[in-house]
Amino acid sequence: MMIRVPLAEMSAAGSGTWWPTVASLRRRFYPDVLRRDPVAAFVDVLARSVKPTDRVLDLGAGAGELNTYALKGRVRQIVGADLDPRVTGNPLLDFGLRADIGTLPFQDGSFDVVFSIYVLEHVESPAALAAEIARVLRPGGVCLALTPNIFHYVTLLSRLTPTRFHRRVNAWRGRPAEDTFETFYRFNSRRALERHFGRAGLGPLRIDTIEVQPSYLTFSLPTYLMGVGYERLVNATELLSPIRVNLLATFRKPATDVRTSRQ
């Protein structure tokens, strides 16, 4: 696949020689934030999925520094749950609670929408979490999740390396060590999502795979160009959609409990 770079996107690298830079290629190839940033793409879907009357739960909300949604004041209530004590000061929330997302301290049917952003890959027991999400959702409520695809090259490399390596890499990228957690990738395929949520009684509305700019490959021009080529290739055909980097899933709890209605 040929990637054309106009002269306007190049910078001087020596006398009479012009070379593109990662920054110039990023501006050229990814001018649209929704194509550049998977969290922005997810937040766009989330914003279109909530209503002003909804109570919303952010699973693994953390300190709020890595997410950019703006639901506070637009929904009835936005609540966050996380073991990280910083969640209590998360400015994106109406209320932040320090809690294990696998044993949520909320009554059945408490929320209209439950969502998570890059949390499912850290879940050791996906079946238990799916059951908890189904429990706290009201009938007809929806669950949305953004999580890495286990079949993407970044995830495959991540599975082969220890958490201490991830912390070093993220520190080099400017991410604090306390925001790097152990990964299990037991919830990170279309099949796993459908299996665990399905057993909990949630049905899929849609599961999309999205490939965005190769942010992990910005450390050099050659690696970034290879990443751009990969992104262009897998987005060119649905046949390659199973190896795109992100899973964006939406599931719904039935408006009526089928098991109860049959009794």
N, C-alpha and C positions, 0 to 999 in steps of 0.2 A: 504494500500500500504506500503510495507516494504522498508525502505531506508537503505542500507548497508553502514556502515562507517568503513573503514579500520583502523587498529591500528596506522598506520603512520599519520593519520589525527587527532589524539587525543593529548591532552596535560594534564599534571599532574594537578590534582585538590585536591590532598591529598596523604598521604602515601599509596602507592600501588594501587591507583585509577587513572584511566585515563578517561578523558571526551573530546569529540570534542568541538571545539570553533566555533563561527560564522565565523570567518576569515578563519579557516581551511576548513570548509564546503563550504564556498563561492569559495575557490580555487579549491576544489575537484569537486563540482557539476557544476560550471560555469567557466571553463577555457577559453571558447571562448567569446570574448567581444561582439559579435553579439547576443549571447544568454543571456548575462548578462545585456546589456544596450540597452533599446529600442531606445534611440536617435541614438546610433551607428548603429543599424539595419536600422533605417529610413535614416540616412545619406548615408548608403551604397546604398539604393534604389535611393535616390536623385542623387548621383554621377553618377549612371548608366542611369539616365533619362535626363541629360543635354548634350548639345553639345557646342563646343567652340564658335559657332556663336550666342548662346542664350543670351538674356537679361532676367535676373532672378530677381524675387521680393520675399523677405522674409517678410511675414506679421507678425508683432509683434516681430521684430528682437531684440529689447531691447539693452542692453549693449554688448551682445555677449559673456557674461561670462558663460552662461549655455549651449550653443550650441558649437558643435565642427566640423562643416562642413568646408571644405577648397575649396571653389569655386572661390575665388578671384584669378584672373590670369588664371583660367581654362575656364572661360566663357567670353563673350564679356563685360558684366557688371553685377554686383550683387548689387542690391539696397535693402535697408531696410526701412520699415515704422513702426512707433510706436509712441504712445503718450508720452512715456518715453523720456525725453530730452537726456538721455545717448546714444540714438541711433545714434546721430551725431558723436560720437566718437567710434562707434563699429568697431573694427579692422578687422572684417570678411567681411566688406562691401567696395565697391568702393564709395558708397554714401549712407548716412543715413539721412532720412528725418523725422522730427517730424510731424506726421499726424495721423488723425483718420482713421483706416483701413476700416471703414464703409463708408467713403467718400474720396476715394483716389484721390490725386491731379495729376493724370496721364491721358494722352489722351487714347482714345479707342485703343485697340490692341497694347499696349506698350510693352508687355512682352510675351516671349515664354514659360516661366515656372513661376508659382506662387506657393509658398509653405508656410506652417506654422507648427511650432513645439510647441505643447501644448498651443494652442491659442484658438481653436474653443470652448473649454469648458467655456471660459470667454465671449463669444459672446452673447449679449442679444437679437439681432435681426438677426438670421441666414439667413433669406430670403434676407435681405438687403445686407449682406456681400457676399452671393453667387452671387447676381446680380452684385456687384462691381467687384468680381473676374472675372466673365464672361465678363464684359465690358472691363477690361484692358488686358485680354488675347487676343492674336492674333488668327485668325482662325487656328485650328489644335494644339493650345497650350494646355499645361497640367497643372493641379493643383494637388499638393500632400499635404497630411495632416497627421500628427500624433497627435492623441488625445485620451483621456481615453474613455473606453467603459462604458456606463451607467449601464450595467448589471454586472459589476465586484464588488467584495466586498469592495475594496478600494473606488471606486466611490460612492457606496451606502452609506458607512459610511460618506464620505465627504458631501453628500447631506443633511445628518441629523445633521451636525455640522456647527456652524457659522464661518465666515471668521477669526474672532479673534482667534479661536481655531486652524485653519490652520496655522496662523502666528506663534503661539506658538510652534506647532509641527515642522514646518519648521525651526524655529530658533534653536530648539533643535537638528535638523539634520544638522545645519550649513548653512542654506539658509537665506540670508538677508530678513528682513520684507518687504522691498520695492519690492521684487520679488515675493510676494504672493498677488494674486489679487482675487476679487470676482468671484465666479463661478456660472453658470446658467445651464449648461448641456442640452442645447436645440438643440445641434448639434451632440450629442454623441451616436448615434446608427446607424447601417447600414440603417435602414429605414429613419431616419432623414437626413442622408447624401444624400441618393438617392432622397428624396423628394425635399430638398432645392436646391441642385445642378441641379437636373433634371428640376425643374421649371425655373431655370436660363439658361437652354439650354446646360448644360454640361452632358455628358454621362459617366457612370462608366467604367473604364478599369479593375479595380479590387479593392476589399476591403478585406484586410486581417485582421485577429485578431491574435495578438501575445502575448504570456505570457512569461515573463522573470523572473529573480530572484526576490524574494520578498523583495525588498529594504526597504519597509516600516516596515518590521517585524524584522529588525536586532537588535532590542534593547534587545532581549533575545534569548537564544538557543531554548527553546520550541516553541516560536512563529515562529522563523525562520524555524525550522523543519516542522511545520504545513504549512508554506508558500511554502516550497520546495515540500511537498507532494501534495499541491493543484496544483502547476505548473506542476508537473509530470502527474497528473491526467488529467488536461484539455488539455495538449499537447499530450496525448496518443490516443485521438480519435477526429475526426472532429465533432462528435455529441455534444461535449462540447465546440467547438470553439466559440459559441456566448457569453460565459462568461469569455473569456480571457481578459486580462487587457487593451490592446491597440488596437485601430483601426488605420490601416495604409491604407489610401485611395488614389487612383489615378483616376482623372476624366479628360476628354478631351473635349475641345470645338470643335464642328464639323468644318471641313476644309471649308465647305460652309454653310452659313446661310440658313437653310431649309426654314424658313419663307420667306426669300427674293427670293429664287429660285422658290417658288410656285406662286409668283406674276406675 
